[in-house]
Amino acid sequence: MTILSTAIDLPRDTGEGQTRPETFNAAQALTQAMNWRYAVRQFSDEQISDVELGQLLDAVRCSPSAYGLQPYQLIVVASRDVRTQLLEHAYGQAKVVDCSHLLVLAAHRDIGPELVDRYVSLASVARGVSAAELAGYADGVKSALAAQSPGQRAAAAHHQAFLALGTLLTSAALLGIDCCPMSGFDPAGFDAVLALEQSGLTSSVICAIGRRHPADASALHPRVRVPREQLISVR
Ligand SMILES: Cc1cc2nc3c(=O)[nH]c(=O)nc-3n(C[C@H](O)[C@H](O)[C@H](O)COP(=O)(O)O)c2cc1C
């Protein structure tokens, strides 16, 4: 499985390359995607192609995060055997097994200085600056993190993973990939099956992806949303 596609040019276009092509109607594409998507409860047995999967994973990789630290991992559970082991830790939600791929966003259990060092090393290459030039920034981030409790840092890692989930869901809708985001699972059980604790990770949220089954009853449910005037206020 090729999951490291190059569909999105990660070294972002800068300067003149930033202009969006005139033929791209973003508003129309977004409206169509938001109207098309819903949380799919019953998946068909159709598999998502490696190309589509790669595009989706690249989009998640572009998700922003506080200080740019990306304190999570995105785990693609392609194996049905592994997903069958996960089923009992997902309150029997069959879509964990029946979907095309199960994605697990696993947060770092702590946001330690090594994540800042990783960022500096990546930024140094991407931006062509020396680590010494980034030392002031790195020290500032490390001090800010050290001032937080371990619980606050762990919560912050989960927040970033959920932000990545948002990127995932919107990107999937634009790509025509069906999803069901899920927090109805036991993180300790998932961590054990996926051996996450040993890597300093813990399951944050999961997302089944694939294609909706034609008989999925959820497709017929009208969307429920808080009215605009209750959700949004202007001060
Ligand atoms: C963080 C999160 C966790 C969710 N957990 C579950 C879940 O465990 N099982 C499930 O069937 N749906 C789950 N959902 C789907 C929501 O019920 C659904 O998104 C919501 O009712 C809105 O419906 P819509 O997505 O179809 O527009 C979850 C959604 C989110 C964003």
PDBQT file of the ligand as one rigid body, heavy atoms in Angstrom, charges set to zero:
ROOT
HETATM    1  C1  LIG A 301     -15.771  13.407  17.728  1.00  0.00    +0.000 C 
HETATM    2  C2  LIG A 301     -16.936  12.632  17.182  1.00  0.00    +0.000 A 
HETATM    3  C3  LIG A 301     -17.258  11.407  17.723  1.00  0.00    +0.000 A 
HETATM    4  C4  LIG A 301     -18.308  10.650  17.189  1.00  0.00    +0.000 A 
HETATM    5  N1  LIG A 301     -18.524   9.373  17.668  1.00  0.00    +0.000 NA
HETATM    6  C5  LIG A 301     -19.404   8.572  17.013  1.00  0.00    +0.000 A 
HETATM    7  C6  LIG A 301     -19.502   7.188  17.350  1.00  0.00    +0.000 A 
HETATM    8  O1  LIG A 301     -18.800   6.679  18.224  1.00  0.00    +0.000 OA
HETATM    9  N2  LIG A 301     -20.376   6.439  16.656  1.00  0.00    +0.000 N 
HETATM   10  C7  LIG A 301     -21.163   6.952  15.653  1.00  0.00    +0.000 A 
HETATM   11  O2  LIG A 301     -21.932   6.206  15.042  1.00  0.00    +0.000 OA
HETATM   12  N3  LIG A 301     -21.079   8.264  15.303  1.00  0.00    +0.000 NA
HETATM   13  C8  LIG A 301     -20.218   9.077  15.951  1.00  0.00    +0.000 A 
HETATM   14  N4  LIG A 301     -20.084  10.397  15.579  1.00  0.00    +0.000 N 
HETATM   15  C9  LIG A 301     -20.930  10.928  14.500  1.00  0.00    +0.000 C 
HETATM   16  C10 LIG A 301     -21.908  11.982  15.031  1.00  0.00    +0.000 C 
HETATM   17  O3  LIG A 301     -22.967  11.357  15.710  1.00  0.00    +0.000 OA
HETATM   18  C11 LIG A 301     -22.410  12.822  13.837  1.00  0.00    +0.000 C 
HETATM   19  O4  LIG A 301     -21.311  13.435  13.220  1.00  0.00    +0.000 OA
HETATM   20  C12 LIG A 301     -23.399  13.890  14.274  1.00  0.00    +0.000 C 
HETATM   21  O5  LIG A 301     -24.570  13.298  14.765  1.00  0.00    +0.000 OA
HETATM   22  C13 LIG A 301     -23.755  14.822  13.126  1.00  0.00    +0.000 C 
HETATM   23  O6  LIG A 301     -24.281  14.087  12.045  1.00  0.00    +0.000 OA
HETATM   24  P1  LIG A 301     -23.624  14.127  10.589  1.00  0.00    +0.000 P 
HETATM   25  O7  LIG A 301     -22.135  13.937  10.765  1.00  0.00    +0.000 OA
HETATM   26  O8  LIG A 301     -24.260  12.961   9.880  1.00  0.00    +0.000 OA
HETATM   27  O9  LIG A 301     -23.937  15.443   9.954  1.00  0.00    +0.000 OA
HETATM   28  C14 LIG A 301     -19.082  11.169  16.127  1.00  0.00    +0.000 A 
HETATM   29  C15 LIG A 301     -18.753  12.421  15.598  1.00  0.00    +0.000 A 
HETATM   30  C16 LIG A 301     -17.681  13.145  16.097  1.00  0.00    +0.000 A 
HETATM   31  C17 LIG A 301     -17.312  14.458  15.450  1.00  0.00    +0.000 C 
ENDROOT
TORSDOF 0
